[in-house]
Amino acid sequence: MAEWFVLQLFLYFPEDKSEYLPAGLWLLLFVLLTFITYKWIVRVSKRQADETKKLEDEIFNRKDTHS
């Protein structure tokens, strides 16, 4: 009996299903923003890795020519 009461405090299932629409739109918005942020981070990370690789190659080539 107590479990049912506790669940009633936190769970709300509306009779009017149109109340789900704003929550669904917000969820869609945040998922979309999360995906865009993920792709941006991957792109920046790849760019930084390429720049680091070029710098490493430059340092190793300079080191080889001075030896």
Biopython code that builds the backbone (N, CA, C, O; Angstrom):
import numpy as np
from Bio.PDB.StructureBuilder import StructureBuilder

atoms = [
    (1, "MET", "N", (0.821, -1.199, 0.000)),
    (1, "MET", "CA", (0.000, 0.000, 0.000)),
    (1, "MET", "C", (0.864, 1.263, 0.000)),
    (1, "MET", "O", (0.575, 2.217, -0.721)),
    (2, "ALA", "N", (1.921, 1.264, 0.808)),
    (2, "ALA", "CA", (2.796, 2.433, 0.890)),
    (2, "ALA", "C", (3.531, 2.651, -0.432)),
    (2, "ALA", "O", (3.755, 3.792, -0.836)),
    (3, "GLU", "N", (3.905, 1.562, -1.108)),
    (3, "GLU", "CA", (4.591, 1.699, -2.387)),
    (3, "GLU", "C", (3.699, 2.393, -3.413)),
    (3, "GLU", "O", (4.170, 3.248, -4.162)),
    (4, "TRP", "N", (2.448, 2.042, -3.453)),
    (4, "TRP", "CA", (1.504, 2.654, -4.385)),
    (4, "TRP", "C", (1.396, 4.147, -4.119)),
    (4, "TRP", "O", (1.369, 4.944, -5.057)),
    (5, "PHE", "N", (1.335, 4.533, -2.842)),
    (5, "PHE", "CA", (1.225, 5.943, -2.479)),
    (5, "PHE", "C", (2.473, 6.717, -2.920)),
    (5, "PHE", "O", (2.368, 7.829, -3.436)),
    (6, "VAL", "N", (3.647, 6.124, -2.714)),
    (6, "VAL", "CA", (4.895, 6.788, -3.103)),
    (6, "VAL", "C", (4.948, 6.951, -4.623)),
    (6, "VAL", "O", (5.364, 8.001, -5.115)),
    (7, "LEU", "N", (4.536, 5.933, -5.366)),
    (7, "LEU", "CA", (4.529, 6.038, -6.821)),
    (7, "LEU", "C", (3.552, 7.119, -7.287)),
    (7, "LEU", "O", (3.835, 7.815, -8.263)),
    (8, "GLN", "N", (2.446, 7.271, -6.634)),
    (8, "GLN", "CA", (1.475, 8.291, -7.000)),
    (8, "GLN", "C", (2.034, 9.702, -6.802)),
    (8, "GLN", "O", (1.624, 10.632, -7.498)),
    (9, "LEU", "N", (2.953, 9.866, -5.873)),
    (9, "LEU", "CA", (3.546, 11.177, -5.650)),
    (9, "LEU", "C", (4.429, 11.612, -6.814)),
    (9, "LEU", "O", (4.498, 12.801, -7.128)),
    (10, "PHE", "N", (5.110, 10.654, -7.463)),
    (10, "PHE", "CA", (6.099, 10.987, -8.486)),
    (10, "PHE", "C", (5.623, 10.737, -9.908)),
    (10, "PHE", "O", (6.142, 11.350, -10.842)),
    (11, "LEU", "N", (4.664, 9.865, -10.095)),
    (11, "LEU", "CA", (4.206, 9.547, -11.435)),
    (11, "LEU", "C", (2.894, 10.263, -11.732)),
    (11, "LEU", "O", (1.980, 10.303, -10.908)),
    (12, "TYR", "N", (2.831, 10.820, -12.922)),
    (12, "TYR", "CA", (1.616, 11.515, -13.341)),
    (12, "TYR", "C", (1.353, 11.145, -14.787)),
    (12, "TYR", "O", (2.152, 11.458, -15.670)),
    (13, "PHE", "N", (0.251, 10.489, -15.028)),
    (13, "PHE", "CA", (-0.138, 10.107, -16.369)),
    (13, "PHE", "C", (-1.414, 10.863, -16.712)),
    (13, "PHE", "O", (-2.494, 10.504, -16.242)),
    (14, "PRO", "N", (-1.297, 11.908, -17.530)),
    (14, "PRO", "CA", (-2.465, 12.745, -17.806)),
    (14, "PRO", "C", (-3.493, 12.032, -18.681)),
    (14, "PRO", "O", (-3.157, 11.193, -19.517)),
    (15, "GLU", "N", (-4.736, 12.390, -18.463)),
    (15, "GLU", "CA", (-5.813, 11.866, -19.306)),
    (15, "GLU", "C", (-5.718, 12.464, -20.704)),
    (15, "GLU", "O", (-5.919, 11.772, -21.702)),
    (16, "ASP", "N", (-5.410, 13.761, -20.765)),
    (16, "ASP", "CA", (-5.272, 14.459, -22.041)),
    (16, "ASP", "C", (-3.856, 14.220, -22.573)),
    (16, "ASP", "O", (-2.892, 14.780, -22.050)),
    (17, "LYS", "N", (-3.734, 13.404, -23.594)),
    (17, "LYS", "CA", (-2.416, 13.022, -24.110)),
    (17, "LYS", "C", (-1.697, 14.176, -24.795)),
    (17, "LYS", "O", (-0.506, 14.056, -25.079)),
    (18, "SER", "N", (-2.364, 15.276, -25.068)),
    (18, "SER", "CA", (-1.693, 16.418, -25.683)),
    (18, "SER", "C", (-0.713, 17.075, -24.705)),
    (18, "SER", "O", (0.110, 17.892, -25.117)),
    (19, "GLU", "N", (-0.792, 16.732, -23.440)),
    (19, "GLU", "CA", (0.171, 17.262, -22.471)),
    (19, "GLU", "C", (1.552, 16.648, -22.665)),
    (19, "GLU", "O", (2.539, 17.165, -22.143)),
    (20, "TYR", "N", (1.628, 15.553, -23.409)),
    (20, "TYR", "CA", (2.921, 14.945, -23.703)),
    (20, "TYR", "C", (3.668, 15.705, -24.798)),
    (20, "TYR", "O", (4.890, 15.592, -24.891)),
    (21, "LEU", "N", (2.977, 16.462, -25.611)),
    (21, "LEU", "CA", (3.576, 17.136, -26.753)),
    (21, "LEU", "C", (4.709, 18.101, -26.363)),
    (21, "LEU", "O", (5.781, 18.019, -26.964)),
    (22, "PRO", "N", (4.532, 18.999, -25.404)),
    (22, "PRO", "CA", (5.653, 19.889, -25.057)),
    (22, "PRO", "C", (6.876, 19.122, -24.554)),
    (22, "PRO", "O", (8.010, 19.468, -24.885)),
    (23, "ALA", "N", (6.646, 18.090, -23.762)),
    (23, "ALA", "CA", (7.774, 17.300, -23.257)),
    (23, "ALA", "C", (8.483, 16.607, -24.414)),
    (23, "ALA", "O", (9.713, 16.554, -24.444)),
    (24, "GLY", "N", (7.728, 16.080, -25.357)),
    (24, "GLY", "CA", (8.328, 15.428, -26.518)),
    (24, "GLY", "C", (9.120, 16.402, -27.369)),
    (24, "GLY", "O", (10.189, 16.060, -27.874)),
    (25, "LEU", "N", (8.606, 17.612, -27.532)),
    (25, "LEU", "CA", (9.325, 18.624, -28.319)),
    (25, "LEU", "C", (10.622, 19.044, -27.632)),
    (25, "LEU", "O", (11.651, 19.208, -28.286)),
    (26, "TRP", "N", (10.570, 19.217, -26.311)),
    (26, "TRP", "CA", (11.780, 19.565, -25.571)),
    (26, "TRP", "C", (12.807, 18.434, -25.653)),
    (26, "TRP", "O", (14.004, 18.680, -25.809)),
    (27, "LEU", "N", (12.327, 17.199, -25.547)),
    (27, "LEU", "CA", (13.226, 16.058, -25.656)),
    (27, "LEU", "C", (13.878, 16.028, -27.037)),
    (27, "LEU", "O", (15.087, 15.823, -27.149)),
    (28, "LEU", "N", (13.094, 16.228, -28.071)),
    (28, "LEU", "CA", (13.617, 16.252, -29.436)),
    (28, "LEU", "C", (14.648, 17.370, -29.602)),
    (28, "LEU", "O", (15.695, 17.168, -30.217)),
    (29, "LEU", "N", (14.352, 18.527, -29.063)),
    (29, "LEU", "CA", (15.281, 19.654, -29.145)),
    (29, "LEU", "C", (16.612, 19.320, -28.467)),
    (29, "LEU", "O", (17.677, 19.566, -29.033)),
    (30, "PHE", "N", (16.554, 18.764, -27.267)),
    (30, "PHE", "CA", (17.789, 18.462, -26.542)),
    (30, "PHE", "C", (18.565, 17.326, -27.193)),
    (30, "PHE", "O", (19.796, 17.341, -27.187)),
    (31, "VAL", "N", (17.879, 16.355, -27.746)),
    (31, "VAL", "CA", (18.577, 15.282, -28.457)),
    (31, "VAL", "C", (19.266, 15.858, -29.692)),
    (31, "VAL", "O", (20.413, 15.512, -29.974)),
    (32, "LEU", "N", (18.593, 16.718, -30.418)),
    (32, "LEU", "CA", (19.177, 17.349, -31.598)),
    (32, "LEU", "C", (20.394, 18.201, -31.222)),
    (32, "LEU", "O", (21.431, 18.126, -31.880)),
    (33, "LEU", "N", (20.269, 19.003, -30.177)),
    (33, "LEU", "CA", (21.403, 19.823, -29.736)),
    (33, "LEU", "C", (22.565, 18.963, -29.252)),
    (33, "LEU", "O", (23.728, 19.305, -29.468)),
    (34, "THR", "N", (22.254, 17.856, -28.602)),
    (34, "THR", "CA", (23.298, 16.940, -28.149)),
    (34, "THR", "C", (24.034, 16.344, -29.339)),
    (34, "THR", "O", (25.261, 16.243, -29.317)),
    (35, "PHE", "N", (23.311, 15.949, -30.372)),
    (35, "PHE", "CA", (23.921, 15.381, -31.575)),
    (35, "PHE", "C", (24.809, 16.410, -32.269)),
    (35, "PHE", "O", (25.924, 16.095, -32.685)),
    (36, "ILE", "N", (24.315, 17.636, -32.393)),
    (36, "ILE", "CA", (25.098, 18.700, -33.035)),
    (36, "ILE", "C", (26.369, 18.974, -32.240)),
    (36, "ILE", "O", (27.441, 19.142, -32.822)),
    (37, "THR", "N", (26.259, 19.019, -30.917)),
    (37, "THR", "CA", (27.428, 19.246, -30.069)),
    (37, "THR", "C", (28.432, 18.110, -30.208)),
    (37, "THR", "O", (29.638, 18.347, -30.277)),
    (38, "TYR", "N", (27.937, 16.883, -30.248)),
    (38, "TYR", "CA", (28.808, 15.718, -30.412)),
    (38, "TYR", "C", (29.580, 15.812, -31.726)),
    (38, "TYR", "O", (30.795, 15.616, -31.745)),
    (39, "LYS", "N", (28.882, 16.111, -32.826)),
    (39, "LYS", "CA", (29.537, 16.203, -34.127)),
    (39, "LYS", "C", (30.573, 17.329, -34.142)),
    (39, "LYS", "O", (31.641, 17.186, -34.736)),
    (40, "TRP", "N", (30.256, 18.447, -33.488)),
    (40, "TRP", "CA", (31.182, 19.580, -33.428)),
    (40, "TRP", "C", (32.445, 19.187, -32.652)),
    (40, "TRP", "O", (33.555, 19.508, -33.077)),
    (41, "ILE", "N", (32.284, 18.496, -31.522)),
    (41, "ILE", "CA", (33.434, 18.065, -30.718)),
    (41, "ILE", "C", (34.301, 17.097, -31.508)),
    (41, "ILE", "O", (35.528, 17.187, -31.458)),
    (42, "VAL", "N", (33.680, 16.169, -32.239)),
    (42, "VAL", "CA", (34.441, 15.219, -33.046)),
    (42, "VAL", "C", (35.227, 15.954, -34.122)),
    (42, "VAL", "O", (36.393, 15.638, -34.360)),
    (43, "ARG", "N", (34.604, 16.930, -34.775)),
    (43, "ARG", "CA", (35.272, 17.683, -35.835)),
    (43, "ARG", "C", (36.462, 18.476, -35.277)),
    (43, "ARG", "O", (37.541, 18.471, -35.870)),
    (44, "VAL", "N", (36.270, 19.152, -34.147)),
    (44, "VAL", "CA", (37.352, 19.928, -33.546)),
    (44, "VAL", "C", (38.480, 19.000, -33.097)),
    (44, "VAL", "O", (39.656, 19.317, -33.275)),
    (45, "SER", "N", (38.126, 17.873, -32.524)),
    (45, "SER", "CA", (39.128, 16.911, -32.071)),
    (45, "SER", "C", (39.950, 16.386, -33.242)),
    (45, "SER", "O", (41.170, 16.261, -33.139)),
    (46, "LYS", "N", (39.290, 16.081, -34.349)),
    (46, "LYS", "CA", (40.002, 15.593, -35.533)),
    (46, "LYS", "C", (40.937, 16.669, -36.070)),
    (46, "LYS", "O", (42.071, 16.379, -36.451)),
    (47, "ARG", "N", (40.463, 17.900, -36.101)),
    (47, "ARG", "CA", (41.303, 19.004, -36.580)),
    (47, "ARG", "C", (42.536, 19.154, -35.680)),
    (47, "ARG", "O", (43.643, 19.342, -36.183)),
    (48, "GLN", "N", (42.357, 19.074, -34.368)),
    (48, "GLN", "CA", (43.481, 19.195, -33.447)),
    (48, "GLN", "C", (44.454, 18.023, -33.591)),
    (48, "GLN", "O", (45.668, 18.202, -33.494)),
    (49, "ALA", "N", (43.917, 16.827, -33.823)),
    (49, "ALA", "CA", (44.781, 15.662, -34.019)),
    (49, "ALA", "C", (45.611, 15.823, -35.286)),
    (49, "ALA", "O", (46.793, 15.478, -35.296)),
    (50, "ASP", "N", (45.017, 16.337, -36.343)),
    (50, "ASP", "CA", (45.758, 16.571, -37.588)),
    (50, "ASP", "C", (46.856, 17.611, -37.387)),
    (50, "ASP", "O", (47.976, 17.436, -37.867)),
    (51, "GLU", "N", (46.538, 18.683, -36.682)),
    (51, "GLU", "CA", (47.542, 19.715, -36.418)),
    (51, "GLU", "C", (48.676, 19.168, -35.562)),
    (51, "GLU", "O", (49.842, 19.498, -35.781)),
    (52, "THR", "N", (48.335, 18.337, -34.593)),
    (52, "THR", "CA", (49.356, 17.737, -33.735)),
    (52, "THR", "C", (50.244, 16.793, -34.535)),
    (52, "THR", "O", (51.458, 16.765, -34.336)),
    (53, "LYS", "N", (49.650, 16.024, -35.430)),
    (53, "LYS", "CA", (50.418, 15.103, -36.273)),
    (53, "LYS", "C", (51.382, 15.886, -37.159)),
    (53, "LYS", "O", (52.540, 15.494, -37.305)),
    (54, "LYS", "N", (50.920, 16.993, -37.754)),
    (54, "LYS", "CA", (51.799, 17.817, -38.582)),
    (54, "LYS", "C", (52.962, 18.369, -37.758)),
    (54, "LYS", "O", (54.106, 18.376, -38.212)),
    (55, "LEU", "N", (52.663, 18.826, -36.551)),
    (55, "LEU", "CA", (53.706, 19.375, -35.677)),
    (55, "LEU", "C", (54.704, 18.288, -35.284)),
    (55, "LEU", "O", (55.909, 18.537, -35.261)),
    (56, "GLU", "N", (54.217, 17.090, -34.977)),
    (56, "GLU", "CA", (55.113, 15.984, -34.653)),
    (56, "GLU", "C", (56.030, 15.664, -35.829)),
    (56, "GLU", "O", (57.239, 15.505, -35.660)),
    (57, "ASP", "N", (55.443, 15.571, -37.018)),
    (57, "ASP", "CA", (56.251, 15.283, -38.208)),
    (57, "ASP", "C", (57.301, 16.365, -38.428)),
    (57, "ASP", "O", (58.446, 16.065, -38.768)),
    (58, "GLU", "N", (56.919, 17.605, -38.239)),
    (58, "GLU", "CA", (57.853, 18.721, -38.410)),
    (58, "GLU", "C", (58.996, 18.633, -37.405)),
    (58, "GLU", "O", (60.153, 18.857, -37.760)),
    (59, "ILE", "N", (58.680, 18.309, -36.163)),
    (59, "ILE", "CA", (59.706, 18.200, -35.120)),
    (59, "ILE", "C", (60.632, 17.024, -35.411)),
    (59, "ILE", "O", (61.850, 17.153, -35.286)),
    (60, "PHE", "N", (60.068, 15.875, -35.800)),
    (60, "PHE", "CA", (60.899, 14.715, -36.088)),
    (60, "PHE", "C", (61.785, 14.972, -37.307)),
    (60, "PHE", "O", (62.953, 14.585, -37.306)),
    (61, "ASN", "N", (61.260, 15.609, -38.332)),
    (61, "ASN", "CA", (62.056, 15.913, -39.526)),
    (61, "ASN", "C", (63.179, 16.881, -39.188)),
    (61, "ASN", "O", (64.294, 16.725, -39.685)),
    (62, "ARG", "N", (62.910, 17.864, -38.367)),
    (62, "ARG", "CA", (63.935, 18.827, -37.964)),
    (62, "ARG", "C", (65.012, 18.126, -37.153)),
    (62, "ARG", "O", (66.199, 18.419, -37.302)),
    (63, "LYS", "N", (64.597, 17.198, -36.294)),
    (63, "LYS", "CA", (65.536, 16.468, -35.460)),
    (63, "LYS", "C", (66.429, 15.566, -36.323)),
    (63, "LYS", "O", (67.627, 15.452, -36.064)),
    (64, "ASP", "N", (65.844, 14.922, -37.355)),
    (64, "ASP", "CA", (66.609, 14.043, -38.224)),
    (64, "ASP", "C", (67.630, 14.817, -39.061)),
    (64, "ASP", "O", (68.723, 14.309, -39.310)),
    (65, "THR", "N", (67.301, 16.011, -39.490)),
    (65, "THR", "CA", (68.214, 16.784, -40.340)),
    (65, "THR", "C", (69.374, 17.363, -39.535)),
    (65, "THR", "O", (70.439, 17.614, -40.099)),
    (66, "HIS", "N", (69.197, 17.582, -38.230)),
    (66, "HIS", "CA", (70.239, 18.145, -37.393)),
    (66, "HIS", "C", (71.142, 17.075, -36.811)),
    (66, "HIS", "O", (72.158, 17.413, -36.203)),
    (67, "SER", "N", (70.823, 15.817, -36.966)),
    (67, "SER", "CA", (71.641, 14.739, -36.389)),
    (67, "SER", "C", (72.828, 14.421, -37.242)),
    (67, "SER", "O", (73.615, 13.539, -36.898)),
]
sb = StructureBuilder()
sb.init_structure("model")
sb.init_model(0)
sb.init_chain("A")
sb.init_seg("    ")
for serial, (resi, resn, name, xyz) in enumerate(atoms, 1):
    if name == "N":
        sb.init_residue(resn, " ", resi, " ")
    sb.init_atom(name, np.array(xyz, "f"), 0.0, 1.0, " ", f" {name:<3s}", serial, name[0])
structure = sb.get_structure()
